[in-house]
Amino acid sequence: MTSEWDRRNGQGLLALDDPEEWDAAFERGEPHLGTAVIGLAFHSPLEEATPRIVRAMRLPDGLQRANAFVAAGHAARLNGGLTPELFAALRAEGLGGVAEHPIRDTLTFVPFRDLPPWFKRQWAFVTAHDKLEYWGQRVRDAVGDARQALRRRRD
């Protein structure tokens, strides 16, 4: 990669804007490829960044793999959409793991009409789950407030 980033700690990688530079680093087995792909998500067209993001999602290093999923979430935010390959990679990983937040980002920033069917079902599930969680917390708060009021009356 460029001389502007430190290969030992990956500093400067979020400024990476050259997909071919990422490809060369991938071929050399450089570290911090997941971090570098976040830079591509920020600075490269989605169509150019997508194959690199998908490749980084398969990296053996767990942190760099997680960073690749972060890159997918950023791509959804920045572009208001994803490519079919990124939708497929996120779906394959599913909710509940490293793709949880990127999937939620996708559900938030990609218009519902542009979501593939699986994501539309996840949107409905996540929306209902979050609403139930919200109302459950409201009930717990109300019960706690009532208990405190009763304790104060007794004292």
N, C-alpha and C positions, 0 to 999 in steps of 0.2 A: 504494500500500500504506500501511500505517499510518505515523504519524509516528514510531513507535518503531524503525524501521529506516532505515539510511542507504542511500539510493539509489545513492550512488557506489560503495560497497564491499559492500553487501548484509548488513552487520552486523545481527543481530537476526532474520534471516529464519527461522532454525530454530524460532522460537517461533510462526510463522504457524499459525493454527488456523481461519481463515475462508476456505472455498473460493471464496466470492463475491469476496472481496478479491483472491485470486489471479486469478480471471477478469478482473476490472477491470484489473489490472496487465498481464495478457496482451494485452488489447485495446489498451492504451496502448503496448505494445511495451517495457515496462520491462526492464531488465537483471536478471540474477540469478534468473530464473524457475525454473531447475533447482534452485537452492539453496532457493528458497521452497517448491518442491513436496516437498522432503525434510521441511520443517516440517509440511506437510499430512499426509505419511505418518505422522509421529509423533503428530499431534494430532487428526486427522479420521478418521471412519469410513472403512473401506476403500472402500465403495461411492461415497462422495463424493470421495475422493482419486483414485480410478482414472482418471476421464476427464482430470483435470489432469495426472497422471503420464504418461499416454499422449500427450497433446498436447506436454508438455515433452520427450518422447523424440524429437520431430520438430523441435526448435528448431535453427536453423542454427549457433548457437555450440556448438562441440564440447565445451567444459567444462560448459556448462549442460545439454547433452544427456546427457553422462556422469552428471551429478548426478541427472538424472531416472531413470536406470537404478539409481543408488544408492538412490533413493527406493523403487524396486520391491523391491530386496533388503531394505530396512528393513521394508517392508510385509509381506513374507513372514515375516520374523523376528517381527514384532510380532503378526501375526494368525494365524500357522500355516497360512496359505493365501493364495491370490491369486484375483482375479476372472478369468473367461475372457479378458477383454480384455488383462490384464497377462500372462497366460500366452502369449497370441498375440503380443504385442509382444516379449517375451523370446525366443520361438521364432524370430520373424522376424529378429531380430538374430543369434541363435546364439552358440555358444561361440567363443572365440578373439578377441573384440573387447571393446567397451565393456560388453557384457552378461555377460562371463565370470563375474565375481564375483557379480552378482545371480542368475545362473542357479545357481551353486554354493550361494548362500544359500538359494535356493528348494529345491534338492535336499536341503539339510541340515535346514531348518526346517518344511517341509511334509511331512506324513506320506505315505509312499510310496503308500498306497491312494488318496490325494486328488490325486495327480499325473495329468495327462493323459498319453496314451500316449507322445508324443514325449519328455516329461520322464522317464518311466519308462525309456525306452531310454537317455537321457542319463545317468540315475542309474547304470545298469548299466555304461555305457562309462566314466564318470568313476571309479566305484568300482574297476573292473578296472584302469584306467590308473594310478590312484593307488597301488594295491597293487603293481603291477609296478614302478612308480617306486621305491616303498619298498624292495622286495626288491633291485632293482638297486643302490640306494645301499648297502644292507647288504653286498652282494657287493663293491662297490668299497671300502667301508671295511675289510672283512676282508682283501682283497688288499693294501691299503695297510698294514694292521697286520702282515701276514706279511712284506712287503718291509722294513718297519722292523726287525722282529725278525731277519731275515736279515742286514741291514746291521750291526746291533749285534753279531751273532755273528762277523762277519768282522772287525770292528774290534778 
